[in-house]
């Protein structure tokens, strides 16, 4: 065996081992819509990051709260003075210190009154609420996205089944024409036209089958499931109508996370303005310290019985800081905060209008989808009757092959339109539930 062949076999074995490992880790999972949504809430990357933001918000609250707690620090130093300074008083000269000096101390600082710190605590708590709402919004968005993708897979599977049935019908027609052609009762062109029709349907089947696989992979990715897993989606009755009673004249904006979120931003901006204004306030802090200092002519500061002399000192006091003038920087920051508050008011107004628009559009789509479903359902029934009748007439020589193929195309088109109408209805249903602020009910 030459080296080149050996390397090829080695590479093949490595690839086989990797493939075997992947297959070993792959699982088959049955997914109802509820299962898919709950799996997404636990495993989707966006949702998990939003939950980490909540945790980070708690840490920020703790960080700001720490500013209102006692601040204690310790200090220590060791100094060697090769040349000791001297103090001259009249005719006398005094040595200032000794060669070795050491000190250790503890300092305390406790805020007694600081409006900026107190306002910061309120802002930190509001920020925590903001992160909670953001996480809830991420969950709602994922629920909407996954639900739509789930129904898309179901509808396309339904459409695939329709194409499979049409292929079987066309193959039966092909068999009949082939028999007639063999007996000289049909033309070769008729047989060829049916074969072309079957070929076109087969191509459509392959395209749709590939699209379904891609949609399933996208669904797995959206819910945070390994793409190599196999999912089984149970068949459900897509034409179930359950939202007619949920149509209301208007929505309660307080149920919408988007509205709560923008309102929380309003509170945060107001607190930011108060924090800037707090710069005008004086602050008062309690301070205290204790220091022990030692001096010696030899390095025996820490030795028991040495020549070092140690002495203590301590103090307790209040530090008052009164802002007087900072070039109107505080005033500028307050005015900037006021502008942001005005912009937020516009966002609140726009958000309210957007949410009401979404609800009205969702109601309109529901009504239109219901009408379309009913119409397309009747079309499918009618197209099926026409196809059956035309096929029977063709078998009895009372209809042409063109009539049969046209009726078959009409049936396929009607079935496809009905499936699309069902998908449009399900998507509209999800949007309506979201507009009502109840999209998390799909988790139960």
ZITATA-V302467 format. One record per pair of residues at least 6 apart in sequence whose ideal C-beta (glycine too) atoms are under 7 Angstrom apart, sorted by the first residue. I is the first residue (numbers start at 1). J is the second residue. D is the distance in Angstrom with one decimal. If there is no record, write none. Layout:
I;J;D / I;J;D
This chain:
22;228;5.6 / 25;228;7.0 / 26;228;4.4 / 26;229;5.6 / 26;230;6.7 / 27;229;5.0 / 28;230;4.5 / 28;232;6.6 / 29;229;5.7 / 29;231;5.4 / 30;232;4.5 / 30;234;6.8 / 31;231;5.0 / 31;232;6.9 / 31;233;5.6 / 32;234;6.1 / 33;147;6.5 / 33;150;5.3 / 33;442;6.8 / 34;443;6.6 / 36;146;5.7 / 36;150;5.6 / 36;223;5.5 / 37;143;5.5 / 37;146;5.8 / 37;147;6.9 / 37;442;5.7 / 37;443;5.4 / 38;443;5.8 / 39;223;4.8 / 39;224;7.0 / 39;225;6.4 / 40;47;7.0 / 40;142;5.2 / 40;146;5.0 / 40;222;6.5 / 40;223;3.8 / 40;224;6.3 / 41;47;5.9 / 41;139;5.8 / 41;443;7.0 / 43;223;6.3 / 43;224;3.0 / 43;225;6.8 / 44;142;5.2 / 44;222;6.7 / 44;223;6.2 / 44;224;4.6 / 45;224;6.4 / 46;138;5.4 / 46;142;6.4 / 47;138;5.3 / 47;139;5.6 / 47;142;5.7 / 50;134;5.8 / 50;135;3.8 / 50;138;4.1 / 51;135;5.7 / 53;131;4.7 / 53;134;6.4 / 53;135;6.7 / 54;131;4.7 / 54;132;5.8 / 54;135;5.4 / 57;127;5.6 / 57;128;4.3 / 57;131;3.9 / 58;128;6.3 / 60;124;5.7 / 60;127;6.3 / 61;124;4.2 / 61;125;6.2 / 61;128;5.5 / 64;120;4.8 / 64;121;5.8 / 64;124;4.3 / 65;121;6.0 / 67;111;7.0 / 67;117;4.9 / 67;120;6.9 / 68;111;5.9 / 68;117;5.3 / 68;121;6.5 / 70;108;6.1 / 70;110;4.7 / 71;109;4.4 / 72;106;6.7 / 72;108;5.5 / 73;107;5.2 / 74;105;7.0 / 74;106;5.3 / 75;104;7.0 / 75;105;4.9 / 75;107;6.9 / 76;103;6.9 / 76;104;4.4 / 77;102;6.8 / 77;103;5.7 / 78;102;4.8 / 79;101;4.5 / 80;99;6.3 / 80;100;5.9 / 81;97;6.5 / 81;99;5.4 / 81;101;6.9 / 84;95;5.5 / 84;96;6.3 / 84;97;5.9 / 84;98;6.9 / 84;99;6.6 / 85;96;4.3 / 86;93;5.3 / 86;94;6.6 / 86;95;5.9 / 86;96;6.1 / 87;94;4.5 / 87;96;5.3 / 97;295;6.0 / 98;295;4.3 / 98;296;5.7 / 98;297;5.0 / 99;297;5.4 / 100;295;6.8 / 100;296;4.7 / 100;298;6.9 / 100;299;5.6 / 100;301;5.7 / 101;295;5.2 / 102;294;4.8 / 102;301;4.8 / 103;291;5.8 / 103;292;6.6 / 103;293;4.2 / 104;292;5.5 / 105;289;5.9 / 105;290;6.0 / 105;291;3.6 / 105;292;6.9 / 106;289;6.7 / 106;290;5.2 / 107;289;4.4 / 108;287;6.7 / 108;288;4.3 / 108;289;6.9 / 109;285;5.7 / 109;287;5.5 / 110;285;6.5 / 110;286;4.4 / 111;117;5.7 / 111;285;5.3 / 112;284;4.4 / 112;285;6.0 / 112;286;5.5 / 113;283;6.2 / 113;284;4.4 / 114;283;4.4 / 115;278;3.7 / 115;281;4.3 / 116;275;5.8 / 116;278;4.3 / 116;279;6.6 / 119;271;6.0 / 119;274;4.9 / 119;275;4.5 / 119;278;5.3 / 120;275;6.3 / 122;271;5.6 / 123;268;6.3 / 123;271;4.2 / 123;272;6.8 / 123;275;6.6 / 126;264;6.4 / 126;267;5.2 / 126;268;5.2 / 126;271;6.1 / 127;268;6.6 / 129;264;5.7 / 130;264;4.8 / 130;268;6.5 / 133;257;5.8 / 133;260;5.4 / 133;261;4.7 / 133;264;5.9 / 134;261;6.7 / 136;257;5.1 / 137;257;4.6 / 137;258;6.6 / 137;261;6.2 / 140;257;6.0 / 140;434;6.6 / 140;439;5.2 / 140;440;6.8 / 143;439;5.3 / 143;440;6.8 / 143;442;5.9 / 144;430;5.7 / 144;434;5.7 / 144;439;6.3 / 145;222;6.0 / 146;219;6.9 / 146;222;5.3 / 146;223;5.8 / 147;430;4.9 / 147;442;6.3 / 148;427;5.4 / 148;430;6.2 / 149;215;6.6 / 149;218;6.1 / 149;219;4.7 / 149;222;6.0 / 150;219;6.3 / 151;423;6.0 / 151;426;4.2 / 151;427;6.9 / 152;215;5.7 / 152;423;6.4 / 153;212;6.3 / 153;215;5.0 / 153;216;5.8 / 153;219;6.1 / 153;233;6.0 / 154;233;6.4 / 154;236;6.8 / 154;238;6.2 / 155;238;6.8 / 155;419;5.2 / 155;422;5.9 / 155;423;4.2 / 156;208;6.1 / 156;211;6.3 / 156;212;5.0 / 156;215;6.6 / 157;212;6.2 / 158;238;6.9 / 158;419;5.3 / 159;208;6.3 / 159;416;6.2 / 159;419;4.7 / 160;205;6.7 / 160;208;5.2 / 160;209;6.3 / 160;212;6.5 / 162;415;4.5 / 163;201;5.9 / 163;204;5.8 / 163;205;4.9 / 163;208;6.5 / 164;205;6.8 / 166;201;5.7 / 166;408;6.8 / 166;412;5.5 / 167;198;6.3 / 167;201;4.9 / 167;202;6.5 / 167;205;6.7 / 169;408;6.9 / 170;194;6.3 / 170;197;5.5 / 170;198;4.8 / 170;201;6.2 / 170;408;7.0 / 171;198;6.3 / 173;194;5.6 / 173;404;6.7 / 174;194;4.6 / 174;195;6.5 / 174;198;6.3 / 176;395;6.5 / 177;186;5.1 / 177;190;5.5 / 177;191;5.0 / 177;194;5.7 / 178;191;6.0 / 180;186;3.6 / 181;188;6.3 / 181;191;5.2 / 190;401;4.7 / 193;401;6.3 / 193;405;6.7 / 197;405;6.1 / 216;231;6.0 / 217;227;5.3 / 220;227;5.3 / 220;229;6.3 / 220;231;6.4 / 221;227;6.2 / 238;422;4.6 / 238;426;6.6 / 239;373;6.7 / 239;422;6.1 / 241;370;6.8 / 243;366;5.9 / 243;429;5.1 / 243;432;5.7 / 246;432;6.5 / 246;436;6.6 / 247;363;5.5 / 247;366;6.9 / 251;355;6.8 / 251;356;6.8 / 251;359;4.7 / 251;435;5.9 / 251;436;6.2 / 252;437;7.0 / 253;259;4.6 / 253;352;5.9 / 253;355;6.2 / 255;436;6.8 / 255;437;2.9 / 256;355;5.4 / 256;437;5.1 / 258;351;5.9 / 258;355;6.3 / 259;351;5.9 / 259;352;6.7 / 259;355;6.3 / 262;347;5.5 / 262;348;5.3 / 262;351;4.9 / 263;348;6.9 / 265;344;5.8 / 266;344;5.1 / 266;348;6.6 / 269;337;6.6 / 269;340;5.2 / 269;341;4.9 / 269;344;5.4 / 270;341;6.5 / 272;337;5.3 / 273;334;6.1 / 273;337;3.8 / 273;338;6.5 / 273;341;6.6 / 276;330;6.2 / 276;333;4.3 / 276;334;4.7 / 276;337;5.6 / 277;334;5.8 / 279;323;6.2 / 279;330;4.4 / 280;323;6.0 / 280;330;6.3 / 282;320;6.2 / 282;321;6.2 / 282;322;4.5 / 283;321;4.8 / 284;318;6.3 / 284;320;5.4 / 285;319;4.7 / 286;318;6.1 / 287;317;5.1 / 287;319;5.4 / 288;315;6.8 / 288;316;4.5 / 289;314;6.5 / 289;315;5.7 / 290;314;4.3 / 291;313;5.0 / 292;310;6.1 / 292;312;5.0 / 293;310;6.9 / 293;311;6.0 / 294;301;4.9 / 294;308;4.8 / 294;309;6.7 / 294;310;4.3 / 295;308;6.7 / 295;309;5.5 / 296;306;6.4 / 296;307;5.3 / 296;308;3.8 / 297;307;6.4 / 298;307;6.0 / 300;306;3.1 / 300;307;6.0 / 300;308;5.9 / 301;308;4.7 / 358;431;7.0 / 358;435;5.3 / 359;435;4.0 / 362;428;6.1 / 362;431;4.3 / 362;432;4.1 / 362;435;4.8 / 363;432;6.7 / 365;428;3.7 / 365;431;6.9 / 366;428;4.9 / 366;429;6.7 / 366;432;5.6 / 369;421;6.4 / 369;424;5.0 / 369;425;3.7 / 369;428;5.1 / 370;425;6.8 / 372;421;4.4 / 373;421;4.8 / 373;422;6.5 / 373;425;5.8 / 376;414;6.7 / 376;417;5.0 / 376;418;4.0 / 376;421;4.7 / 377;418;6.1 / 379;414;4.4 / 379;417;7.0 / 380;414;4.7 / 380;415;5.6 / 380;418;5.0 / 383;410;5.0 / 383;411;4.2 / 383;414;4.1 / 384;411;6.0 / 386;407;5.1 / 386;410;6.8 / 387;407;4.5 / 387;408;6.0 / 387;411;4.6 / 390;399;5.2 / 390;403;5.3 / 390;404;5.3 / 390;407;4.1 / 391;404;6.1 / 393;399;3.7 / 394;401;6.8 / 394;403;6.9 / 394;404;4.6 / 433;439;5.1 / 433;441;6.8 / 433;442;6.9
